[in-house]
Amino acid sequence: MKSRYIDITVPVFPGMQTWPGDPRVQFSEGPVARIEFGAHTGTHVDAPKHYLPHGRSVEQLDLNALCGPCEVLDVSGMDCDAMSLALERCHRPRVLLKRAGGSDGATLSPEAAAIVTGKGICLIGTESMSIEALDGDGSIHKSLLEHGIVILETVTLRYVEPGDYDLFALPLPLVGLDGAPCRAVLRTLA
């Protein structure tokens, strides 16, 4: 069987939903098209600088963390304990959390984040706009980023079966910024 690629990037377009307080997406046409939106719009990567003042910025991220073996984990209907148990069983260094049936992606509880930081995972991703709940205090982001875990947010896994893949999630190298949009793609294993 031949490998195939699955684009898990959310398209960026004017009027799309953005994080509360972030700039609206705007495109303008002319001799050269102009785009305007926040660095954490659509499918994007959070760099350590997002929550750690002296953390690495997005262009300093290790490409090895952003590309390689990945597990898509279906956490639909799981409570915090069940999700923690599922994360304990993960066997890949990159994990994408899928929550079937809706656009409200999975977020991590403090217990689940502790499992991720203790497993040697180098990247965690979610369909949600944030890896932690909207009313979170940033502690989950801080914990993951302090442990060198890259955060990939706002992917679309609707048509992706749970299982093992190769992930390629390459953010734009926006010098000095705390995050950047990226094109995220899964490759099926032959």
C-alpha positions as CSV (number, residue, x, y, z in Angstrom):
1,M,0.0,0.0,0.0
2,K,1.3,3.4,-0.9
3,S,1.5,6.2,1.6
4,R,-0.9,9.2,1.2
5,Y,-0.9,12.6,2.7
6,I,-3.8,14.1,4.8
7,D,-3.9,17.9,5.2
8,I,-5.1,18.6,8.8
9,T,-4.7,22.4,8.4
10,V,-7.7,24.6,9.1
11,P,-8.1,27.0,6.1
12,V,-7.6,30.7,7.0
13,F,-10.2,33.1,5.6
14,P,-11.8,36.5,6.5
15,G,-14.6,36.1,9.1
16,M,-13.2,32.9,10.6
17,Q,-13.4,32.4,14.3
18,T,-10.3,33.7,16.2
19,W,-9.3,33.6,19.9
20,P,-11.1,36.3,21.9
21,G,-9.2,39.5,21.6
22,D,-7.1,38.4,18.7
23,P,-7.2,40.5,15.4
24,R,-9.8,39.5,12.8
25,V,-8.6,37.9,9.6
26,Q,-8.4,40.3,6.8
27,F,-7.3,39.9,3.2
28,S,-6.9,42.7,0.7
29,E,-6.1,42.4,-3.0
30,G,-4.0,44.7,-5.1
31,P,-0.8,44.3,-7.1
32,V,0.4,42.3,-4.1
33,A,-2.1,40.6,-1.8
34,R,-2.0,41.7,1.9
35,I,-3.0,39.5,4.8
36,E,-3.6,40.4,8.4
37,F,-4.2,38.1,11.4
38,G,-2.7,37.1,14.7
39,A,0.1,34.6,14.9
40,H,-2.1,32.1,16.7
41,T,-4.9,32.1,14.1
42,G,-6.0,28.8,12.5
43,T,-3.6,25.9,12.7
44,H,-0.6,27.1,14.5
45,V,2.3,26.2,16.7
46,D,3.0,27.7,20.2
47,A,6.6,28.3,21.0
48,P,8.0,28.4,24.5
49,K,8.1,32.2,24.3
50,H,4.2,32.2,24.3
51,Y,4.2,31.7,28.1
52,L,7.9,31.8,29.1
53,P,9.5,35.3,28.8
54,H,12.9,33.9,28.1
55,G,11.7,30.9,26.1
56,R,12.6,30.1,22.5
57,S,10.7,31.9,19.7
58,V,9.1,30.0,16.9
59,E,12.0,30.1,14.4
60,Q,14.2,28.5,17.1
61,L,12.1,25.4,17.4
62,D,13.7,22.0,16.7
63,L,12.4,20.7,13.4
64,N,12.8,17.2,14.8
65,A,10.0,17.9,17.3
66,L,7.7,19.1,14.5
67,C,8.2,16.1,12.1
68,G,8.0,12.4,12.7
69,P,6.0,9.5,14.1
70,C,2.7,10.5,15.5
71,E,-0.4,8.9,17.1
72,V,-3.9,10.3,16.5
73,L,-5.8,9.5,19.7
74,D,-9.6,9.5,19.8
75,V,-10.6,10.9,23.2
76,S,-14.3,11.4,22.3
77,G,-16.5,11.1,25.3
78,M,-13.6,10.6,27.7
79,D,-13.5,12.2,31.1
80,C,-10.3,13.4,32.6
81,D,-9.4,10.0,34.1
82,A,-10.1,8.1,30.9
83,M,-8.1,10.6,28.8
84,S,-5.2,10.3,31.3
85,L,-5.2,6.6,30.9
86,A,-5.3,6.8,27.1
87,L,-2.4,9.2,27.2
88,E,-0.4,6.8,29.4
89,R,-0.8,4.1,26.7
90,C,0.5,6.3,23.8
91,H,3.5,5.0,22.2
92,R,4.6,7.8,19.8
93,P,6.5,11.0,20.6
94,R,3.9,13.2,19.0
95,V,0.2,12.9,19.9
96,L,-2.9,14.6,18.3
97,L,-6.1,14.6,20.3
98,K,-9.2,13.9,18.3
99,R,-12.7,14.5,19.6
100,A,-15.2,13.2,17.0
101,G,-18.5,14.8,16.3
102,G,-17.8,18.5,16.8
103,S,-15.4,21.4,16.5
104,D,-14.9,21.6,20.2
105,G,-11.6,19.9,20.5
106,A,-10.0,18.2,23.4
107,T,-8.2,20.2,26.1
108,L,-5.8,18.8,28.8
109,S,-6.5,18.7,32.5
110,P,-3.6,19.3,34.9
111,E,-3.4,15.5,35.4
112,A,-3.3,14.7,31.7
113,A,-0.7,17.4,31.2
114,A,1.5,15.8,33.9
115,I,1.3,12.5,32.0
116,V,2.3,14.2,28.8
117,T,5.3,15.9,30.4
118,G,6.4,12.6,32.0
119,K,6.3,10.4,28.9
120,G,8.9,11.9,26.6
121,I,6.3,13.4,24.2
122,C,7.8,16.2,22.1
123,L,4.6,17.5,20.6
124,I,0.9,17.5,21.6
125,G,-1.9,18.7,19.3
126,T,-5.6,19.4,19.5
127,E,-8.5,20.4,17.3
128,S,-9.3,23.1,19.8
129,M,-7.9,26.7,19.6
130,S,-6.1,26.0,22.9
131,I,-4.7,23.0,24.6
132,E,-6.3,24.2,27.8
133,A,-9.8,25.3,28.6
134,L,-10.9,28.8,27.7
135,D,-11.0,29.8,31.3
136,G,-7.6,28.2,32.0
137,D,-4.9,30.2,33.8
138,G,-2.0,29.3,31.4
139,S,-0.5,26.7,33.8
140,I,-1.0,23.8,31.3
141,H,0.7,25.8,28.5
142,K,3.5,26.7,30.9
143,S,4.0,23.2,32.1
144,L,4.2,21.7,28.6
145,L,6.4,24.5,27.3
146,E,8.8,24.3,30.3
147,H,9.3,20.6,29.5
148,G,10.1,21.4,25.8
149,I,6.8,20.1,24.4
150,V,5.7,21.9,21.3
151,I,2.0,22.7,21.2
152,L,0.0,22.4,17.9
153,E,-3.5,23.9,18.0
154,T,-6.5,24.1,15.8
155,V,-5.9,21.1,13.5
156,T,-8.8,19.3,11.8
157,L,-9.0,15.6,12.4
158,R,-12.6,15.0,11.2
159,Y,-11.6,12.6,8.4
160,V,-8.6,11.1,10.1
161,E,-8.8,7.6,11.7
162,P,-7.2,7.1,15.0
163,G,-3.8,5.4,14.7
164,D,-0.2,5.9,13.7
165,Y,1.1,8.4,11.1
166,D,4.0,10.6,10.3
167,L,3.4,14.3,11.1
168,F,4.8,17.3,9.4
169,A,3.9,20.6,11.1
170,L,6.1,23.4,10.0
171,P,5.4,26.9,11.2
172,L,6.5,30.0,9.4
173,P,9.9,31.1,10.9
174,L,8.6,34.4,12.2
175,V,11.7,35.7,14.0
176,G,11.2,36.5,17.6
177,L,7.5,35.6,17.8
178,D,5.8,33.3,20.3
179,G,4.0,31.3,17.7
180,A,3.1,31.0,14.0
181,P,0.6,29.6,11.6
182,C,1.7,26.3,10.0
183,R,0.7,23.8,7.4
184,A,0.1,20.5,9.2
185,V,0.0,17.2,7.3
186,L,-0.2,13.6,8.2
187,R,1.3,10.8,6.1
188,T,-0.2,7.3,6.3
189,L,2.3,4.5,7.0
190,A,2.9,2.1,4.2
